Amino acid sequence: GSAMRGALAQMGFQMAKFTSTHHQLDTLQVEFNGPENATVSGMITATHFSDHQGPETHFIHWTGTLVDTDDGWRIVAEDLSTVGHSVLPKPAE
């Protein structure tokens, strides 16, 4: 769930020594599979910044299964698939 995603993100952030990140989710497509569940897909662009290299960007296809609960829509399953990756040179000082 979201707690696990947050813990994994925090661990990765600390291990890679990122100074900042920028994540963007776009091109969303929603397919309702019934009144209480849906499949959502889109593209994530995740850019990470650090002192030891230039910006590192991952291009990811994201698919989530959502269920409408008493507390609102919740992600119950998701799949992330990296479709591209780039690391730019560190800018000159």
N, C-alpha and C positions, 0 to 999 in steps of 0.2 A: 504494500500500500504506500501511501504518501510518506509515512514515517521512514520506511525502508529506503525510498528514493532519496529523501533528505539526508539520511545517514550516509548513503553511498556517495552522494554528491559532496558532502562535507569531507569525507575521507579522501576522495579524489582531489579535491581542491587543496587540501593540506599536503598530500603526497607530491603533487606536481608543483607546489609552491607558486600557484597562480596569485597574481596581485589583484586581478578582477576578471569578471566574465560577463558575457552578453549572450542571452539565449532568446531566440525569436521563433515562435510557432506560427506558421501561416499556411495558406492554400488548404484550408480545412474543408473536408467533405464529410457530411453526416448522412448515415443511412439508418433509418429507423427499422428495426427488426420486429417491432411490436410496440404497444403503447408504453412499455416500461423498460425497454432496452434498445440500445443503439450501438452502431460501430462508427467511430470517428477516426479519420486518418488525415495526415498532413505532413508537412516538411518542417523540420527543426534545423535552424542554423545556430550552432553553438560555437562562439568565439571565446578563446581563453587568452589572457594576457599574463606575461611574467617578465621578470628582469633578465632571464637567461636566454630568451629567444624572442623572435617577432611573434605576431599574432598567430595562433593555431586555431584553425576553423574546421569543424566537423559538419557535414551535411548528412542529415539523418531522416529516414522515413519512419514516421510514428503511426501506429495503429492502436487504438484503445477500444475496449469493450466497456460500455457504460450501462448502469442499471439505475432506474429511478427508485429511490428509497424514501422512507418517511422523512429523512434528513436532506433530500434533494438528490440530484444525479451524482453518482460516485463511479470512479474508475475501478473495475474489478479485475481487469487483465489488460496487459499492454505488451507491445512488441516494438523494439527499436532496431533498425537496420541501417548501419552506416553505408551511405552511397558515395561518399567522397570525403577527402581530407586534404588539408594543405597547411603548410607552415611557412610563413614569410620570414625572410632574413631579419635579424635584429637591426633596428634602425641605428644608424651611425650616431655617435654621441657628439 
